[in-house]
Amino acid sequence: MGNSSFWDDLNSTCSKAGNSCYLDSSMRFNFSFQEQAADFYVVLPVIYSVICAVGLTGNTAVIYVILKAPKMKTVTNMFILNLAIADDLFTLVLPINIAEHLLRYWPFGEVLCKIILSIDHYNIFSSIYFLTVMSIDRYLVVLATVRSKRMPHRTYRAARIVSLCIWILVTIIVLPFIIFANVYTDDLEIKSCGLNFPKPERFWFKASRIYTLILGFAIPVSTICILYTMMLYKLRNMHLNSNARALDKAKKKVTIMVFIVLAVFLFCWTPFHLATIVALTTDLPQTSVVIGISYFITSLSYANSCLNPFLYAFLDDSFRKSFRKLLECRTS
């Protein structure tokens, strides 16, 4: 994944029991074992190690604060909790991917291969789906406020049920990747972990990329854009209508925080999905510039897993206060 370029992934094959194995370009370090530049070989593990350390520490802190602080048990924070869990799972498996990169082969067996690929795709789909649900929730809150209505069914328990439903949905979506994930041996007898597609393998590989692009980006992002357009329209009309009650300060802050978290996610992930489109529709040469851009794009998508805790700490006063209070309790 992260260690190979998108265009290299699309053109690399390997033989295993009569089938061809395509290296998965969704998130991991899977690579085609072509000669790599020494700079990439050294720099990438350093970058991903930093992302792993920062992401694991930050997301674990978010999980701890939300679970331990009574004031943090809100609907929005339930979705943030699940976002942090998804990011934490991803950062937990990064050391295995780093080891594969440094060893230049997959030494961990088929079961762990399926687990790693599953977590990769869980991270891709769960993150954007929880952001979509957060956007729906914000829209409903704004709509209810404009209409001066209460939301009796918007409870922490309801958010837990919705979160469970999202994880079930993501599991169904990720199931094909779990089925096709496999360890294979190439012509050089080097073991790799990737997606082992039946023939015509190129068709199935491209179908998997389109599948991820549509379900993991196009549909949820389109939904989010429509929701925020409608939200802005409602807010605009609210300012024009003197009888409409304005959003209170706390609701505004939460709405802004959700919007910024979403914007950062799109900033980190849009290049990745655009690169997928380019890889599927063009035949770019394997130059050092193209491969370098590919590595940068993948690193940017990785980085999203460690940025959210900083956004919560910077934008959410209640998170900062709860975190400090928990630290004081532990030190005392």
C-alpha positions in Angstrom: 0.0 0.0 0.0 1.8 3.1 1.3 5.2 1.8 0.1 4.3 1.5 -3.5 3.0 4.1 -5.9 -0.6 4.0 -7.1 0.6 3.4 -10.7 3.1 0.7 -9.6 0.2 -1.1 -7.7 -2.0 -1.0 -10.8 0.7 -2.7 -13.0 2.3 -5.2 -10.6 1.2 -8.9 -10.6 2.4 -12.1 -9.0 1.6 -15.7 -9.5 -0.1 -17.9 -6.9 -2.0 -21.1 -7.7 -2.8 -19.9 -11.2 -4.2 -16.5 -10.0 -2.6 -13.1 -10.1 -2.1 -11.0 -6.9 -2.5 -7.3 -7.1 -0.9 -5.2 -4.4 -3.4 -3.3 -2.4 -3.0 0.5 -2.6 -5.5 1.5 0.0 -3.4 2.2 3.1 -0.6 -0.2 3.9 3.1 -0.6 3.0 2.6 -3.3 0.4 5.1 -2.8 -2.4 6.1 -4.5 -5.6 9.7 -5.2 -4.4 11.2 -3.3 -7.3 14.4 -1.4 -6.3 13.5 1.5 -4.1 15.4 4.7 -3.6 17.5 4.7 -0.5 15.9 8.0 0.7 12.4 6.5 0.6 13.7 3.3 2.4 15.0 5.4 5.3 12.6 8.4 5.4 9.3 6.5 5.2 9.7 4.4 8.4 10.7 7.6 10.3 7.6 9.4 9.1 5.3 6.5 9.9 6.9 5.9 13.2 6.2 9.5 14.2 2.6 9.2 13.0 2.3 6.0 15.0 3.6 7.4 18.2 1.7 10.7 18.0 -1.5 9.1 16.8 -1.5 6.3 19.3 -0.8 8.7 22.2 -3.4 11.3 21.1 -6.2 9.0 20.2 -5.8 6.9 23.3 -6.0 10.2 25.3 -9.2 11.1 23.5 -10.7 7.6 24.3 -9.7 7.8 27.9 -11.1 11.3 28.4 -14.5 10.6 26.8 -14.9 7.3 28.7 -13.8 8.6 32.1 -15.2 12.2 32.2 -18.9 12.3 32.8 -19.3 15.7 31.1 -17.8 14.3 27.9 -20.7 11.8 27.4 -22.5 13.7 24.6 -23.8 12.6 21.3 -21.1 14.3 19.3 -18.4 12.9 21.6 -19.8 9.4 21.1 -19.0 9.7 17.4 -15.6 11.3 18.1 -14.9 8.3 20.4 -15.5 5.9 17.5 -13.3 8.0 15.2 -10.5 7.8 17.8 -11.0 4.0 18.1 -10.7 3.6 14.3 -7.5 5.8 14.2 -6.1 4.0 17.2 -6.6 0.6 15.5 -4.8 1.8 12.5 -1.8 3.3 14.4 -1.5 0.0 16.4 -0.8 -1.9 13.2 1.7 0.6 11.7 4.7 -1.0 13.4 3.9 -4.3 11.5 3.8 -2.4 8.2 7.1 -0.6 9.1 8.7 -4.0 9.7 7.4 -5.3 6.3 8.9 -2.3 4.7 12.3 -2.7 6.3 12.4 -6.5 5.8 11.2 -6.2 2.2 8.9 -9.3 2.6 5.9 -10.4 4.7 7.0 -12.6 7.6 3.8 -12.6 9.7 1.5 -15.3 8.1 -1.9 -15.2 6.5 -4.1 -14.6 9.5 -2.2 -11.4 10.4 -2.3 -10.4 6.7 -6.1 -10.5 6.7 -6.2 -8.6 10.0 -3.9 -5.9 8.8 -5.8 -5.4 5.5 -9.1 -5.5 7.3 -8.0 -2.7 9.8 -6.7 -0.6 6.9 -10.1 -0.7 5.2 -12.0 -0.3 8.4 -10.1 3.0 8.9 -10.9 4.2 5.4 -14.6 3.6 5.6 -15.4 4.1 9.3 -13.7 7.5 9.5 -15.7 9.0 6.6 -19.0 7.3 7.7 -18.7 8.7 11.3 -18.0 12.1 9.9 -21.1 11.7 7.7 -23.2 10.8 10.7 -21.7 13.8 12.6 -22.7 16.1 9.8 -26.2 14.7 9.7 -26.4 15.2 13.5 -25.2 18.8 13.1 -27.8 19.5 10.4 -30.6 18.1 12.6 -29.4 20.2 15.5 -29.3 23.4 13.4 -32.7 22.6 11.9 -34.3 21.9 15.3 -32.8 25.2 16.7 -34.1 27.2 13.8 -37.5 25.8 14.3 -37.2 26.2 18.1 -37.9 22.4 18.6 -36.4 20.0 21.0 -34.8 16.6 20.1 -35.9 14.1 22.7 -34.6 11.1 20.8 -31.1 12.6 20.4 -29.5 10.8 23.3 -26.2 9.3 24.2 -27.8 5.8 24.0 -29.1 6.5 20.6 -25.7 7.6 19.4 -24.3 4.3 20.7 -26.8 2.4 18.7 -26.1 4.4 15.6 -22.3 3.9 16.1 -22.9 0.1 16.4 -24.9 0.2 13.1 -22.0 2.0 11.4 -19.5 -0.6 12.5 -21.8 -3.4 11.2 -22.2 -1.5 7.9 -18.5 -1.0 7.5 -17.9 -4.7 8.3 -20.2 -5.7 5.4 -18.4 -3.2 3.1 -14.9 -4.5 4.1 -15.9 -8.2 3.9 -14.7 -8.6 0.2 -11.3 -7.3 1.1 -11.1 -9.7 4.0 -11.9 -12.6 1.6 -9.4 -11.6 -1.0 -6.6 -10.8 1.4 -3.8 -13.4 1.2 -0.1 -14.1 1.5 1.5 -14.9 -1.9 4.9 -15.6 -3.3 6.2 -13.8 -6.3 8.6 -15.1 -9.0 11.6 -14.2 -6.8 10.1 -16.4 -3.9 9.4 -13.3 -1.8 6.3 -13.4 0.3 3.9 -10.4 0.3 0.5 -9.6 1.8 -2.0 -8.3 -0.7 -5.3 -8.9 -2.5 -5.4 -12.1 -4.4 -8.0 -11.6 -7.1 -9.4 -14.3 -9.5 -9.1 -13.8 -13.3 -9.5 -11.4 -15.0 -7.4 -10.1 -12.2 -6.9 -6.5 -13.6 -10.7 -6.1 -13.9 -11.2 -7.2 -10.3 -8.5 -4.9 -9.0 -9.9 -1.8 -10.8 -13.3 -2.8 -9.6 -12.0 -2.8 -6.0 -10.5 0.6 -6.4 -13.8 2.0 -7.9 -15.7 0.3 -5.1 -13.6 2.0 -2.5 -13.7 5.3 -4.3 -17.6 5.3 -4.5 -18.5 3.9 -1.1 -15.5 5.3 0.8 -15.5 8.8 -0.7 -17.9 9.9 -3.4 -21.2 9.0 -1.8 -20.4 10.1 1.8 -18.6 13.3 0.7 -21.5 14.2 -1.6 -23.9 13.6 1.3 -21.8 15.8 3.6 -21.6 18.6 1.0 -25.4 18.6 0.5 -25.9 18.7 4.3 -23.6 21.6 4.9 -25.1 23.5 1.9 -28.6 23.0 3.4 -27.2 24.0 6.9 -25.8 27.2 5.6 -29.0 28.0 3.8 -31.0 27.4 7.0 -28.6 29.6 9.0 -28.8 32.3 6.4 -32.6 32.3 6.5 -32.4 32.3 10.3 -30.4 35.6 10.3 -33.0 37.1 7.9 -35.9 36.0 10.1 -36.0 38.1 13.3 -38.4 35.6 15.0 -36.0 32.7 14.6 -33.9 31.9 17.6 -30.1 32.0 17.0 -27.9 29.1 17.7 -26.4 29.4 21.2 -22.7 29.7 21.7 -22.1 26.0 22.7 -23.9 24.6 19.6 -22.0 27.0 17.4 -18.7 25.8 18.8 -19.6 22.1 18.3 -20.7 22.8 14.7 -17.5 24.6 13.9 -15.4 21.9 15.5 -17.2 19.2 13.4 -16.7 21.3 10.3 -13.0 21.7 10.9 -12.4 18.0 11.6 -14.2 17.3 8.4 -12.2 19.8 6.4 -8.9 18.4 7.7 -10.1 14.9 6.8 -10.9 16.0 3.3 -7.6 17.8 3.0 -5.7 14.6 4.0 -7.8 12.1 2.0 -8.9 13.9 -1.2 -5.5 13.7 -2.9 -5.4 10.0 -2.2 -8.8 9.4 -3.9 -7.9 11.7 -6.8 -4.6 9.8 -7.2 -6.7 6.6 -7.4 -8.7 8.1 -10.3 -5.5 9.2 -12.1 -4.0 5.7 -11.6 -7.2 4.1 -13.0 -7.5 6.4 -16.0 -3.9 7.2 -17.1 -0.6 5.4 -17.7 2.0 7.7 -16.0 5.6 6.7 -16.2 7.3 5.4 -13.1 9.6 8.4 -12.6 11.1 9.4 -9.2 8.8 12.4 -9.2 5.6 10.4 -9.7 6.6 7.9 -7.1 7.6 10.6 -4.6 4.3 12.3 -5.1 2.6 9.0 -4.5 4.4 8.5 -1.2 3.6 12.0 -0.1 -0.1 11.5 -0.8 -0.1 8.3 1.1 1.7 9.9 4.0 -0.8 12.7 4.1 -3.7 10.2 4.4 -1.8 8.4 7.2 -1.3 11.8 9.0 -5.0 12.3 9.4 -5.0 9.5 12.1 -2.9 11.6 14.4 -4.3 15.1 13.7 -7.8 14.8 15.3 -6.7 14.8 18.9 -4.9 18.1 18.4 -8.1 19.6 16.8 -10.2 18.5 19.8 -7.7 19.9 22.3 -7.5 23.2 20.4 -11.2 23.7 19.6 -13.0 22.0 22.5 -12.8 23.8 25.9 -14.6 20.9 27.7 -12.1 18.4 26.3 -9.2 20.4 27.6 -10.8 20.9 31.0 -11.7 17.3 31.4 -8.2 16.2 30.3 -6.6 18.5 32.8 -8.9 17.3 35.6 -8.2 13.7 34.9 -4.5 14.3 34.9 -4.7 16.2 38.3 -6.7 13.3 39.8 -4.1 10.8 38.7 -1.1 12.9 39.9 -2.8 13.5 43.3 
